Amino acid sequence: MTYASRIYQYLVALFLLLSASVSVAESMFNRRAANGRFLFDVLLEQAVPREPLDLIFRMFDYNEGRIPNTDYAVLVDYSRPSTEKRLHLLDLRTGLVQKFYVAHGIRSGILETRSFSNLPDSWKSSLGFYFAKGTYNSPKNGLSLYLDGIDRSNNNSRLRQIVLHGASYVSDEFIARNRRLGWSEGCFAVGLEHVQYLIDLLQSGSILFSYHKDLIGYSRRYPSEQSLMGDELLPPGVNPRRTPGEGGGTD
């Protein structure tokens, strides 16, 4: 064996040793769903909007190793009216998307979520990324999931007590009576029958992204408050008044 051949074999052996001992982080964009296709494409095909999905994947890549739960993430698309199931639970292992109703703040709009705020006592929803970890039992709302806002547009979430919890006003029955979903005081309120399931999947350290297609960019420049122009136009039959049990007061 020539000297050059021995050097080549040594370099190959060294490369294999280093490859075995150094873990290279996999980009979320390269992750495959259960069917072998790229996860990103599989999620898109289930009507998950592209822009927020891209931002969620980038959040994982930029914070590799710092997000404990890489199996699930949540996208709340506040571009959609409250009568649509606009909370997307993304299974990042299989590619399955499950959708649920989710409330917005009582001062954020009637049927649509048109105004957002990071200010205390605003009773509005907030845009941006949240880190979900840990639970507690609220005297008012029961089992609740802590949410820490990590953008300037939602970093008052702990001060404002913004959490994910269950509520009786988040239901098909409430929509049938009022032609809208019920209102929270800014929290991500979900159906009582789903809150335990969602919290069980998310409480170990997940990300939740609160998104609006027309205001997410604005929230980065003007993080305190963001609103759509003009007045909300309501379809016939929508109840514009608060009902007992909703956010925004005592009954």
C-alpha positions as CSV (number, residue, x, y, z in Angstrom):
1,M,0.0,0.0,0.0
2,T,1.4,3.4,-0.9
3,Y,1.8,6.3,1.5
4,A,-0.9,8.2,-0.3
5,S,-3.3,5.2,0.1
6,R,-2.6,5.0,3.8
7,I,-3.2,8.7,4.3
8,Y,-6.5,8.4,2.4
9,Q,-7.7,5.5,4.5
10,Y,-6.7,7.4,7.7
11,L,-8.8,10.4,6.6
12,V,-11.8,8.2,5.7
13,A,-11.6,6.5,9.1
14,L,-11.3,9.9,10.9
15,F,-14.3,11.2,9.0
16,L,-16.4,8.2,9.9
17,L,-15.5,8.5,13.5
18,L,-16.4,12.2,13.7
19,S,-19.6,11.5,11.8
20,A,-20.6,8.9,14.4
21,S,-19.8,11.1,17.4
22,V,-21.2,14.5,16.2
23,S,-25.0,14.8,15.9
24,V,-26.1,17.1,13.1
25,A,-29.4,18.8,13.7
26,E,-32.1,18.0,11.2
27,S,-34.0,20.9,9.8
28,M,-37.8,20.7,10.4
29,F,-38.2,21.4,6.6
30,N,-36.5,18.0,6.0
31,R,-38.7,16.1,8.4
32,R,-40.9,13.4,6.8
33,A,-44.5,12.6,7.7
34,A,-45.7,9.0,8.4
35,N,-46.3,8.5,4.7
36,G,-42.7,9.3,3.8
37,R,-43.4,12.6,2.2
38,F,-42.1,16.0,3.4
39,L,-44.0,17.0,6.5
40,F,-44.4,20.6,5.3
41,D,-46.2,19.5,2.1
42,V,-48.4,17.1,4.0
43,L,-49.5,19.8,6.4
44,L,-50.2,22.3,3.6
45,E,-52.5,19.8,1.9
46,Q,-54.7,19.9,5.0
47,A,-55.4,23.6,4.5
48,V,-52.8,24.9,6.9
49,P,-51.8,28.3,5.6
50,R,-48.3,28.5,4.2
51,E,-46.9,31.7,5.8
52,P,-47.5,30.8,9.5
53,L,-46.5,27.2,8.8
54,D,-43.2,28.5,7.4
55,L,-42.7,30.7,10.4
56,I,-43.4,27.8,12.8
57,F,-40.8,25.6,11.0
58,R,-38.3,28.4,11.1
59,M,-38.9,28.8,14.9
60,F,-38.0,25.2,15.4
61,D,-34.9,25.4,13.3
62,Y,-33.6,28.7,14.9
63,N,-34.2,27.3,18.4
64,E,-33.0,23.7,17.8
65,G,-32.5,22.0,21.2
66,R,-34.4,24.7,23.1
67,I,-38.0,23.6,22.4
68,P,-38.6,20.4,24.4
69,N,-41.8,19.2,22.6
70,T,-41.0,18.7,18.9
71,D,-43.9,16.3,18.4
72,Y,-46.7,18.9,18.4
73,A,-47.3,22.6,17.7
74,V,-50.3,24.8,17.5
75,L,-51.3,27.4,15.0
76,V,-54.3,29.7,15.8
77,D,-55.3,31.4,12.6
78,Y,-57.2,34.5,13.7
79,S,-57.6,35.5,10.0
80,R,-60.7,33.2,10.1
81,P,-64.0,33.9,11.8
82,S,-64.7,32.3,15.2
83,T,-67.4,30.0,13.7
84,E,-64.6,28.1,12.0
85,K,-62.3,25.7,13.7
86,R,-59.2,27.9,13.5
87,L,-56.9,26.2,16.1
88,H,-54.7,23.8,14.2
89,L,-53.0,21.1,16.2
90,L,-50.1,19.9,14.1
91,D,-48.8,16.4,14.7
92,L,-45.2,16.8,13.7
93,R,-44.5,13.1,13.7
94,T,-47.3,11.8,11.5
95,G,-48.4,14.9,9.6
96,L,-52.0,14.8,10.9
97,V,-53.8,18.1,11.5
98,Q,-56.7,18.3,14.0
99,K,-58.8,21.5,14.1
100,F,-60.7,23.0,17.0
101,Y,-62.8,26.0,17.9
102,V,-60.9,28.7,19.8
103,A,-62.2,32.0,21.3
104,H,-60.8,35.5,20.9
105,G,-60.9,38.4,23.4
106,I,-64.2,40.2,23.9
107,R,-62.7,43.5,22.7
108,S,-61.0,42.0,19.7
109,G,-64.2,41.7,17.6
110,I,-67.6,40.1,17.4
111,L,-67.4,37.4,14.8
112,E,-64.0,38.3,13.5
113,T,-60.8,39.0,15.4
114,R,-60.0,42.5,14.2
115,S,-58.0,44.1,17.0
116,F,-55.1,42.8,19.1
117,S,-53.2,44.2,22.1
118,N,-50.4,43.4,24.4
119,L,-51.6,45.9,27.0
120,P,-52.9,44.9,30.5
121,D,-56.7,45.0,30.9
122,S,-57.3,45.3,27.2
123,W,-59.4,42.1,27.1
124,K,-58.0,41.5,23.6
125,S,-56.1,38.6,21.9
126,S,-52.4,39.0,21.2
127,L,-50.4,37.9,18.1
128,G,-47.0,36.1,18.1
129,F,-45.3,33.0,19.4
130,Y,-46.0,31.5,22.8
131,F,-44.1,28.9,24.8
132,A,-46.5,26.5,26.5
133,K,-45.3,24.7,29.6
134,G,-46.9,23.7,32.8
135,T,-50.5,23.8,34.2
136,Y,-52.5,25.0,37.1
137,N,-56.1,24.8,38.2
138,S,-58.0,28.1,37.9
139,P,-60.9,28.7,40.3
140,K,-62.8,30.2,37.4
141,N,-61.7,28.2,34.4
142,G,-60.4,24.9,35.8
143,L,-57.4,23.2,34.2
144,S,-55.3,25.8,32.4
145,L,-52.1,25.8,30.4
146,Y,-49.4,28.4,31.1
147,L,-48.4,30.5,28.0
148,D,-45.3,32.7,27.9
149,G,-45.3,35.2,25.1
150,I,-41.9,35.4,23.4
151,D,-42.6,38.3,21.0
152,R,-42.9,42.0,21.8
153,S,-46.5,41.8,20.8
154,N,-47.4,39.2,23.5
155,N,-44.7,39.4,26.2
156,N,-47.2,40.6,28.8
157,S,-49.0,37.3,28.6
158,R,-48.1,36.3,32.2
159,L,-49.1,39.7,33.6
160,R,-52.4,39.6,31.6
161,Q,-52.9,35.9,32.7
162,I,-53.3,34.8,29.1
163,V,-53.6,31.0,29.1
164,L,-55.3,28.1,27.3
165,H,-58.4,26.9,29.1
166,G,-61.8,25.3,28.5
167,A,-65.0,27.2,28.3
168,S,-68.7,26.3,27.9
169,Y,-69.1,29.2,25.4
170,V,-66.9,27.4,22.9
171,S,-69.3,24.9,21.4
172,D,-71.5,24.2,18.4
173,E,-74.5,24.9,20.6
174,F,-73.3,28.4,21.4
175,I,-72.7,29.1,17.7
176,A,-76.2,27.8,16.9
177,R,-77.8,30.3,19.4
178,N,-75.6,33.3,18.7
179,R,-74.2,32.8,15.2
180,R,-70.7,33.4,16.7
181,L,-68.4,31.7,19.2
182,G,-68.2,33.1,22.8
183,W,-65.6,35.6,23.9
184,S,-62.8,35.3,26.3
185,E,-60.8,38.1,28.0
186,G,-57.9,37.4,25.6
187,C,-57.2,33.7,26.5
188,F,-57.2,30.9,24.1
189,A,-60.5,29.3,25.3
190,V,-61.3,25.9,23.8
191,G,-64.2,23.4,24.2
192,L,-64.5,21.8,27.6
193,E,-64.4,18.4,25.9
194,H,-61.1,19.1,24.3
195,V,-59.1,21.0,26.9
196,Q,-57.6,18.0,28.7
197,Y,-56.6,16.4,25.4
198,L,-54.8,19.5,24.1
199,I,-53.1,20.3,27.4
200,D,-51.8,16.7,27.7
201,L,-50.1,17.0,24.3
202,L,-48.7,20.5,24.8
203,Q,-47.8,21.0,28.5
204,S,-44.3,19.5,28.2
205,G,-43.0,22.6,26.3
206,S,-44.6,23.3,23.0
207,I,-45.0,26.4,20.8
208,L,-48.3,28.1,20.0
209,F,-48.4,30.7,17.2
210,S,-51.2,33.3,17.2
211,Y,-51.5,34.6,13.7
212,H,-53.4,37.0,11.5
213,K,-52.5,37.3,7.8
214,D,-53.0,41.1,7.6
215,L,-51.6,42.1,11.0
216,I,-48.7,39.7,11.9
217,G,-46.2,41.9,10.1
218,Y,-47.6,45.0,11.6
219,S,-47.3,43.5,15.1
220,R,-43.5,43.3,14.7
221,R,-43.3,47.0,14.0
222,Y,-46.0,48.3,16.4
223,P,-46.2,45.6,19.1
224,S,-48.5,47.3,21.6
225,E,-51.7,47.2,19.5
226,Q,-52.8,46.3,16.0
227,S,-56.2,46.7,14.3
228,L,-57.8,46.3,11.0
229,M,-59.3,49.4,9.3
230,G,-63.0,50.0,9.2
231,D,-66.0,48.5,11.0
232,E,-66.9,44.9,11.3
233,L,-69.8,44.0,9.0
234,L,-72.0,41.3,10.6
235,P,-74.1,38.8,8.8
236,P,-77.8,38.7,9.8
237,G,-78.6,37.0,13.1
238,V,-75.2,37.5,14.8
239,N,-75.6,38.4,18.5
240,P,-73.3,41.5,19.2
241,R,-74.0,41.5,22.9
242,R,-72.2,39.6,25.7
243,T,-74.0,36.6,27.2
244,P,-73.7,35.2,30.7
245,G,-70.4,33.2,31.2
246,E,-68.4,35.0,28.6
247,G,-65.3,37.1,29.3
248,G,-65.7,40.8,30.1
249,G,-67.5,41.0,33.3
250,T,-69.3,39.2,36.1
251,D,-72.8,37.7,35.8
